[in-house]
Amino acid sequence: MSDPYASWREEKQSAWLYRVVAECERGTPREALFNELAQAADEQAKIWHALIAQQGGRPPTPFQPGLRARIVAHLTRRFKPRAMRGILAAMKVRGMTLYTQHSPHPMPLQRDDIGKRHQNGAAGNALRAGVFGINDGLVSNAALIYGVAGAAAEPSIIVLTGVAGLLAGAFSMASGEYVSVRSQREMFEYQIGLERDELEKYPREEAAELALIYAAKGMDAAEAKRLTDTLMQDPERALDTLAREELGLNPDELGSPWVAAITSFSAFTAGAALPLVPFLFEYDHALPVSIGLSALGLFAVGASMSLFTGRRALLSGVRMLGIGGAAGLATYFIGTWLGVSLT
């Protein structure tokens, strides 16, 4: 049976986050929906509260959002609920299908929304990519450095190896991100070119298709026709909307290839530098200091990943520490064995 105290707190946390989302959606029909969901969560919390009283337990203390909930709330206000929908869903915030239902690009609620509702679409992905980039750099370079250190190499060799691993990994990650995003953009540019030609040749048919898409999502047929007729008066906005709704393409979420490359390079470098820094200063105890910094970094990265998984930060941090620590130990002992066998 679930812990009633934990369940009560989870429902109160959901209610608090629902109201954060409603605040972000102020002035739209979604505001009322998320406020209603918040009230429903409060009612469910009352059920758990009554069960605690029935079992003779002490009443729970007044709810105060924890650190993780506050971080998620701050990010939601900064990047908007659409970009944070995965993290919010992991925090038991329901209704996120409003941002993905039937297609990754929900219909606009008003004409001014067209072309604007995706402005923050890449923020959540960028945050996730940054965390995982730091993790990749930290684990891979720590394993490389400790493998060489296990072979009893000179400090200069360890530094050279660490710097080479950092640069090789960072440039590899950056080039991979650039090629990936550039390829996606080229695909988009080709598809949007075809859509532009179709819009020029038969705009009425394109408007009729878009009206059907909106009607299938629940909009009144007459209102859908009125919206698309108004939309077609602006060819550029019409083209943007057709690409999103018919093709499922969103250039705003793809981002810039250069931004993706620089972000990936920076994140990997930040992680890879952590186990290397102590060796740059030639400390007598550079290796244990490096291990300590790497352990702290692994725990911090694991705790940050709990934002995306919904798991407890402590558990996620310990798990990442165990995985990264096992990799570092394995390479260290392999390096020790090779150093002995080659001498």
N, C-alpha and C positions, 0 to 999 in steps of 0.2 A: 504494500500500500504506500502511496506517495506521502512524503512528509508534509503535513498540512501547513506548517510554517513556511517551508520552501515554496509550496504552491501558492499560498497567500501572497508572498513577496513577489513571485513571478507575475501574478495577475496585476498587482499594484504597479509593478515596473512597466508592464504592457500598457496599462491605462495612462501612465505618465508619458510614455513614448508616443502613444496615439495622439495625445494632446500636443506634443511637439510637432508631429506630422501635420495635424490640423492647423497649427499656427503657421507652418510653411505653406499650407494650401489656402490661406485666408483669401476670401473673395471668390473661391471656386466651389462648385457643388461637392467636391471632395471634403471640404472643411466640415460640413455637417455629418458626412459619413463617418469620418474618423472620430469626431466628437461622440457620435453614437456608439462606436466601437469602444471608446474609452469608458463610457457609462456601463456598457455591457461587461467590460473587464472588472470594473469596480463592483458590479453586482456579483460576479463570480468570486471576487475576493471576499465578499461578505459571507458567501456560503462556506468558504474555508475558515473564516473567522468564527462562524457559528459552530462548525465542527470542532474547532479547538476548545471552545467553551463547553461544548457537550462532553468532550473527553476530560474535562477538568484541567486543561492546560492553562498556563499564564497567557493573558492577551499579548499579541505581538506588539512590539514598540511601534510608534508612528513611523510610517514609511518615509525613508529618505533614499533617493536614487544613489546607487553605488558609482564608483569611479568609471567602470566600463559603460554604464548607461549614460553618464554625463558626457563621456567622450563621443559616444554614438550620437547623442543629442546635438552636440556641438558640430559634428561633421554633417549631420542631417541639415542643420540650419545653414551651414556653409555651402554644401554641395547640392542640396535639395533632395527630397525623398526618392525621386527616380534614380538618381545615381547611387543612392544608398540602399536600394530595395533588397539586395541580397543580405546585407548586414542586418537590416531591420527585420527581415524574415527570420534570421537566426536568433533574434532577440524576442521572438514570439509576437511580432507585430504583423497582424493579418491584413488582408486587403491589398497587398502589394501586387496582386494580379491585375489591378487597375492599370498598372504601368506596363503590363506585358500581354494583356488578354488579346487573343486573336492574331496579334502580330506584335513585333517589338516596338511598334510605333502607334500608340493609341490615337483615336481621333481627337481633334482639337475640341475644346469646350466652347470656344468662341473664335471669331475670325482672326483676332490679333494673336491668338495662340499659334497659328500656323507658321511653321518655320522657326519658332522660338522655343518650343517645349523640349528640345534636345540639347540646349546649350551646355548643360552640365553633365551630359551623358557619359563622358570619359573619366569623370573624377573618381568614381568608385573603382574602376579598373586601374587607374593610375596608382591609387593608394595601395591596392592589392599587389600590383606589379612592383611597387617600391619595396614593400615588406619582403616579398619573395626574392627580389633581387639582392637585398642585403643578406638574406639567409644563404643564398647561393654563394655569394662572395665569401662570407664568413666560413662556411663549412668547407668549401673546396680549397681555399688558401690555407686554412688552419691544418687541414689534413696534409697538404703538400709540405708545409713548413715543418710539421712535427715528424713527418716521414723522413725528411732530410736531417732533422735534429737527432732522430733516433740512430742515424748512421754515424753519429759523432762527428759531423762535418764542422769545419771552421765557421765562426760567426759570420764572416764575410760571405761564405757560400750560402748560408741560411738566408741572409739578407738578399743576396742576388736571386736566389730561388723564389723568395717571397715576392720581390718586386716583379720578377718575370711572370709569376703566376697571377699577380694582380693585373698587370697590363694585358697579358694574353686573354684572361677571362673577361676583363672589362671590354676590350675591343671586340672580342667574339660576341658577347652579349649585345653590344651596341650595333654591330653590323647586322646581326640577325634580326634585331628589332627594326632597323631601318629597312631592310629588304622586305620584311613581312608587311609593314605598314605601307611602304611604297607600292607593293604589289596589290594590296587591297585598294589603294587609291586609284591605281591604273584600271582595275576592274570597274570601280565606280565610275570613273570618267568615261569609259567605253559604254557602260549601260545607260548613263545619263544622256550620252549623245544620241543613243537610239531612241530614248524617251522623248528627247527634244524634237527629233524628226517626226515622231508620231503625233506629238502635240501640234506641230505646225500643219500636218496633213489633215488630220481629222480631230479637231478639238472637241466637237460635240460628243463623239464616241468616247473620248477619254474622260470627259466630264460625266457621262453616264456611268462608266465603270467606277469612277471614284464615288459617285452617289450610291451605287450598289454596295460598295465596301462599307460606307458609313451606315447605310441602312442595316446591313448584316451585323453591325456592332451594336444595334439597338436604337439608332437615331430614327426619328420619324421620317418617312420617305419624302414627304413634302419639304421638311426642313433640310434634309440631306441635299435635295435638288437645289433649294435656294442657296445653301452654303456653297455648293460647287459652282453654281452659276456666278455667284459673287467672286469666288476664287479665280475663275477663268478670266476675269477682267484684268488680272495682274499676271502676265505670262511667266515671269520669273518665280513668283510665289507658287503658281500652279505647277510649274515644273518641279520645284523643290518638294511639294506635297505629293505629287504623283510618284516621284522616285521613292519616297519614304513609304507610302501606303501601298503602292502596287508592287514595287520591287523589294521592299524591305531594306533599302539602303539608307545609311545615315552617315554622311561625311563628317558631321560634328563628333560622332563617337569614334571615328577612326583616328582623328588627331593628326598632328604633323609628324612625318617620318623623322625629322631632325629632333623634335622634342622627345619622341619615343627613344631615339638612340641616346641622347644626352641623359635622359632620366635613367635609362638602364645602365649606362656607363657609370653614372654617379652612385647609384644604389649599390652596384656590385663593388665599386671601389671602396665605398664606406665600410661594407662588411669585410672585404678582403684586407683592409688596412688594420683592422683591430688586432689580429694575432701577430702582425708584423711590427707594429710600432715599438714594443719593448726592445727588439733586436737592433733597432736603428740607433739607440742610445748606448749600446754596448754595456748594459747592466750585467753585473755578475750573476744575477738571478733572472735573466731575461726569459728563460723558458717557463718557470713557474708563474711569473707575472703575465706572460702571454697566455698561458692556460687559464689563469684567473679572469683576464679580460674576455677571453673567448667564451668562457662559461657564462659570465654575466650577459654577454651579447646574445648567446644562444637562448638563454632564459627570457630575455627581453623580446626577442623575435618571436619565440613561441607564445608568449603572453599576448603579443600584438595580433598573432594569427587567430586568437580566440574571438576577435571582432568579426571574423568571417565564418567561423565554425559554430559559434554559439556555446562552445565549451567553456569550462571555468579557466580563467587566466592562469591560475596556479598549476592546474593539471597540464594545460597546453605548454606552459613554460618548462615544467619538469620533463615532459615527454620530448620536447625539442632538445633540451640539455642532454638527455639520455642518448638520443639518436646521434647528435653531433659529437658527444663525448665518445661514443663507441667508434665512430669513424676516425676521430683523432687518435684514440688508443691503438686501433688496428694499424693505421699507417705508421705510428711510432714504433710499434713492435716489429712490423715488417721491415722498416728502415734499420732497426737495430740488428735484425737477423741478417739482412743484406750487408750491413757494415762489417759484421763479424765474418761472414762467409767470404767476403771479397778481400779481406786483409790477409 
